[in-house]
Amino acid sequence: MSSLFSEIKIRGVTFRNRIVMSPMCMYSARDGFVSDWHIVHYASRAVGGAGLIILEATAVEERGRISSLDLGIYRDEHVEGLRRIVQLCRELGARVGIQLAHAGRKAEDYPPWEREKVKVRGSRDAIAPSPIPFGKNWRTPREMTKKDIEEVKESYRKALRRAVEAGFDLVEIHAAHGYLIHEFLSPLTNRRKDEYGGSFENRVRFLLEVVRIAREELPESTPLSVRISAVDHVEGGWTLEESVELAKLLKEEGVDLVDCSSGRISQEERFKEYPGHQVPFAERIRKEAGVRTMAVGMIRTYEQAEEIVSNGRADMVAVGREFLRDPYLPLRWAKNAGVEIEVPRQYRRAW
Ligand SMILES: Cc1cc2nc3c(=O)[nH]c(=O)nc-3n(C[C@H](O)[C@H](O)[C@H](O)COP(=O)(O)O)c2cc1C
């Protein structure tokens, strides 16, 4: 019996297994629109047996894009392409989520391969809780006013409505990796003197407000996930203890899954990745906050993923780069481990 390949039901949605394709920017959209690349890329992972595919960071505002080639959900016209991906992947047995994102001070308005060419990185329109640049050679973002905060919340609301229209099975709020919401959470990037800065309660306020909007807009049956950077990996930054406290609050607000990544808020961070390096975060948050978690980060083998789920260290396992190397990763893992799973009818002769 494989725990990894067992179903999991969250709210009204049943996932065929615990294997998640982690959100990964493809830098293949023009003006935010889904391209043929996205269709082929995501549908391949559905054929390959993923239980859940989370679409890459998708911008809720044009000024909140990580690059000029990000997917967007800031226009009604974006819905049609997104719906096509959802329908296709669902027909192939996968569930499909979308990661809603705002890049904050790390917003850039040129393709990623031009980053090295620009003199000063960052978009001129970038906004952030406090006017602190990401690093040397980065533009200083404009400090958000109360009006800006309300505007961005309204953008999330509209994006959520569009995500519902497109038919997504799950929505993930991107509150990690040094982007806008993480910039509110971390004392390294939030120096505000108003009710959005200072104490823990104030720094988590913006995320909780976004989560409340999400729960208002999503059907009761749709699961909600939040990706956090469980630690900043920098002295004086956000801590694992704060993540545990935050996870308890998120659970109370109706968040079903905490997706546990880490870092990328500061150029000062010093840490080395190693297999499963973020799993202890997912494990501790699951145990102490009593909320479902997703583990991610250098999870590359079936044995590793199976160990995480069967020992109750996380409920789901997200895989990034290994899924880029092999779109059929779940099928391969199941075959090598002798686990019987449903294989696409068209491919059965190979099994
Ligand atoms: C090409 C690429 C793009 C990524 N884009 C995103 C993203 O849009 N949102 C996000 O939360 N993480 C993003 N990540 C991080 C991955 O989701 C994942 O957390 C990370 O790669 C660690 O998992 P892995 O070791 O299995 O690759 C990206 C990673 C890669 C390699």
The ligand as an SDF file (V2000), in Angstrom:
LIG
                    3D

 31 33  0  0  0  0  0  0  0  0999 V2000
   11.5890   27.4180  -13.2460 C   0  0  0  0  0  0  0  0  0  0  0  0
   11.0570   27.6200  -11.8630 C   0  0  0  0  0  0  0  0  0  0  0  0
   10.0290   28.5290  -11.6580 C   0  0  0  0  0  0  0  0  0  0  0  0
    9.4690   28.6930  -10.3790 C   0  0  0  0  0  0  0  0  0  0  0  0
    8.3860   29.5230  -10.2250 N   0  0  0  0  0  0  0  0  0  0  0  0
    7.7230   29.5250   -9.0330 C   0  0  0  0  0  0  0  0  0  0  0  0
    6.4680   30.1650   -8.9000 C   0  0  0  0  0  0  0  0  0  0  0  0
    5.9030   30.6730   -9.8660 O   0  0  0  0  0  0  0  0  0  0  0  0
    5.8840   30.1690   -7.6780 N   0  0  0  0  0  0  0  0  0  0  0  0
    6.4580   29.5480   -6.5870 C   0  0  0  0  0  0  0  0  0  0  0  0
    5.8900   29.5880   -5.5010 O   0  0  0  0  0  0  0  0  0  0  0  0
    7.6270   28.8990   -6.7090 N   0  0  0  0  0  0  0  0  0  0  0  0
    8.2480   28.8450   -7.8990 C   0  0  0  0  0  0  0  0  0  0  0  0
    9.3920   28.0970   -8.0280 N   0  0  0  0  0  0  0  0  0  0  0  0
    9.8220   27.2520   -6.8930 C   0  0  0  0  0  0  0  0  0  0  0  0
    9.2390   25.8390   -7.0200 C   0  0  0  0  0  0  0  0  0  0  0  0
    7.8340   25.8510   -6.9560 O   0  0  0  0  0  0  0  0  0  0  0  0
    9.7680   24.9250   -5.9170 C   0  0  0  0  0  0  0  0  0  0  0  0
    9.3070   25.3890   -4.6740 O   0  0  0  0  0  0  0  0  0  0  0  0
   11.2980   24.8770   -5.8950 C   0  0  0  0  0  0  0  0  0  0  0  0
   11.8080   24.6830   -7.1970 O   0  0  0  0  0  0  0  0  0  0  0  0
   11.8160   23.7600   -4.9790 C   0  0  0  0  0  0  0  0  0  0  0  0
   11.3140   22.5030   -5.3940 O   0  0  0  0  0  0  0  0  0  0  0  0
   12.1950   21.4830   -6.3050 P   0  0  0  0  0  0  0  0  0  0  0  0
   13.4960   21.2450   -5.5660 O   0  0  0  0  0  0  0  0  0  0  0  0
   11.3510   20.2370   -6.4090 O   0  0  0  0  0  0  0  0  0  0  0  0
   12.4360   22.1230   -7.6200 O   0  0  0  0  0  0  0  0  0  0  0  0
    9.9790   27.9520   -9.2960 C   0  0  0  0  0  0  0  0  0  0  0  0
   11.0430   27.0800   -9.5080 C   0  0  0  0  0  0  0  0  0  0  0  0
   11.5580   26.8820  -10.7630 C   0  0  0  0  0  0  0  0  0  0  0  0
   12.6670   25.8680  -10.9600 C   0  0  0  0  0  0  0  0  0  0  0  0
  1  2  1  0
  2  3  1  0
  2 30  2  0
  3  4  2  0
  4  5  1  0
  4 28  1  0
  5  6  2  0
  6  7  1  0
  6 13  1  0
  7  8  2  0
  7  9  1  0
  9 10  1  0
 10 11  2  0
 10 12  1  0
 12 13  2  0
 13 14  1  0
 14 15  1  0
 14 28  1  0
 15 16  1  0
 16 17  1  0
 16 18  1  0
 18 19  1  0
 18 20  1  0
 20 21  1  0
 20 22  1  0
 22 23  1  0
 23 24  1  0
 24 25  2  0
 24 26  1  0
 24 27  1  0
 28 29  2  0
 29 30  1  0
 30 31  1  0
M  END
$$$$
